[in-house]
Amino acid sequence: MDFKHISAMPREVMAYLDPKPGGTYVDGTLGGGGHSALIIDRIMPGGRFIGVDQDMDAILNARERFSAHGDDVTLVHDNFANLPAILAELNISGVDGIFVDIGLSQHQLEGSGRGFSFMKNEPLDMRMDARGDTTAEDLVNTLPEKELADTIYKYGEERFSRGIAKAIVKRRETAPITTTLELADIIRFAMPAKAVAKQKIHPATRSFQALRIAVNRELDRLERFMDDFCGLLNPGGRLCVLSFHSLEDRIVKQKMRLLASGCTCPKSIPICVCKNEPKVKLLTRKTIRPAEDEVAANPMARSTRLRACEKL
Ligand SMILES: C[S@@+](CC[C@H](N)C(=O)[O-])C[C@H]1O[C@@H](n2cnc3c(N)ncnc32)[C@H](O)[C@@H]1O
């Protein structure tokens, strides 16, 4: 397994998460284990680390990488949306910090063979968790045209979604669409040539992102996690989130702001009647972006955004 991975914004993550020696910390997205290694370095000896990933490849990699830490490191093959149940199962009632770095690992993109990239011809799978019940192939070959268009529009913010969905449905009437390059080609030829020529990104980028988000129900699971994280933190405990696109960042921003204001009254009411107290303090008012030197060394980090908050 090739787990070469450059972890995004390592300095900033460590500064905002600020792991304390002897503390209990969760990394909800182990990936190649780069950020986890930094956290473990800070909290050991005496700390407790729980690493979660829905991709078994990441768990196997971490098992090897962190084996020297014995029972101080627990690795769990699950979705971070299930963190309340994961911690309950481990009899952990509160943690000092949670980190999540949402999105794809370099291994998934380049070495998993699961069709996340349109740069190689692979089966259209796109499941991060091999136990998931729906693949990208299922979606492109079975979703009704309108639902397919809506998915590509909503999760890919692709303005040519209708034409793309129409072309996919037309092609699948002849034979099922089964590979990444086949799908990428259909998408490219469904878009106006002028628009394709103008774009800086590959014409299939947004549609592939949309399918991946739908296959893994990424936004629903992020929302569930953001609803629960505060109840899992000890007072003074921190959440630090790296996201990769605006759909994720919007969810993180809205949930953090809601908890920081406390008030859940509708906007139409001029004064607060709910009297709910703030539950967190925002550590980042705006998103933090990677420094220029990092983007120069690792162009993949360009879209990364960091937000963090601390439980009161
Ligand atoms: C960007 S990589 C993480 C990279 C990691 N921070 C590092 O330093 O190597 C994202 C990882 O999160 C996992 N992942 C994404 N969403 C998840 C979720 N909801 N639950 C669990 N794992 C998730 C993916 O399987 C992938 O391995």
The ligand as an SDF file (V2000), in Angstrom:
LIG
                    3D

 27 29  0  0  0  0  0  0  0  0999 V2000
   -7.5860   13.8900    3.5440 C   0  0  0  0  0  0  0  0  0  0  0  0
   -7.4620   12.2580    4.1660 S   0  0  0  0  0  0  0  0  0  0  0  0
   -6.7730   12.4840    5.7450 C   0  0  0  0  0  0  0  0  0  0  0  0
   -5.2940   12.6990    5.7050 C   0  0  0  0  0  0  0  0  0  0  0  0
   -4.6230   12.6730    7.0490 C   0  0  0  0  0  0  0  0  0  0  0  0
   -5.0100   13.8010    7.8720 N   0  0  0  0  0  0  0  0  0  0  0  0
   -3.1180   12.5990    6.9320 C   0  0  0  0  0  0  0  0  0  0  0  0
   -2.4010   13.4170    7.5290 O   0  0  0  0  0  0  0  0  0  0  0  0
   -2.6330   11.6940    6.2460 O   0  0  0  0  0  0  0  0  0  0  0  0
   -9.1010   11.8550    4.5110 C   0  0  0  0  0  0  0  0  0  0  0  0
   -9.3410   10.4810    5.1330 C   0  0  0  0  0  0  0  0  0  0  0  0
  -10.5680   10.5850    5.8410 O   0  0  0  0  0  0  0  0  0  0  0  0
  -11.3630    9.4680    5.6220 C   0  0  0  0  0  0  0  0  0  0  0  0
  -12.7350    9.9240    5.7900 N   0  0  0  0  0  0  0  0  0  0  0  0
  -13.3860   10.8730    5.0790 C   0  0  0  0  0  0  0  0  0  0  0  0
  -14.6210   11.0520    5.5720 N   0  0  0  0  0  0  0  0  0  0  0  0
  -14.7390   10.2130    6.6370 C   0  0  0  0  0  0  0  0  0  0  0  0
  -15.7880    9.9560    7.5620 C   0  0  0  0  0  0  0  0  0  0  0  0
  -16.9650   10.5880    7.4900 N   0  0  0  0  0  0  0  0  0  0  0  0
  -15.5530    9.0480    8.5340 N   0  0  0  0  0  0  0  0  0  0  0  0
  -14.3660    8.3930    8.6190 C   0  0  0  0  0  0  0  0  0  0  0  0
  -13.3590    8.5810    7.7560 N   0  0  0  0  0  0  0  0  0  0  0  0
  -13.5360    9.4980    6.7800 C   0  0  0  0  0  0  0  0  0  0  0  0
  -11.0180    8.9940    4.2420 C   0  0  0  0  0  0  0  0  0  0  0  0
  -11.2730    7.6160    4.1180 O   0  0  0  0  0  0  0  0  0  0  0  0
   -9.5260    9.3420    4.1550 C   0  0  0  0  0  0  0  0  0  0  0  0
   -8.7430    8.2460    4.5350 O   0  0  0  0  0  0  0  0  0  0  0  0
  1  2  1  0
  2  3  1  0
  2 10  1  0
  3  4  1  0
  4  5  1  0
  5  6  1  0
  5  7  1  0
  7  8  2  0
  7  9  1  0
 10 11  1  0
 11 12  1  0
 11 26  1  0
 12 13  1  0
 13 14  1  0
 13 24  1  0
 14 15  1  0
 14 23  1  0
 15 16  2  0
 16 17  1  0
 17 18  1  0
 17 23  2  0
 18 19  1  0
 18 20  2  0
 20 21  1  0
 21 22  2  0
 22 23  1  0
 24 25  1  0
 24 26  1  0
 26 27  1  0
M  CHG  2   2   1   9  -1
M  END
$$$$
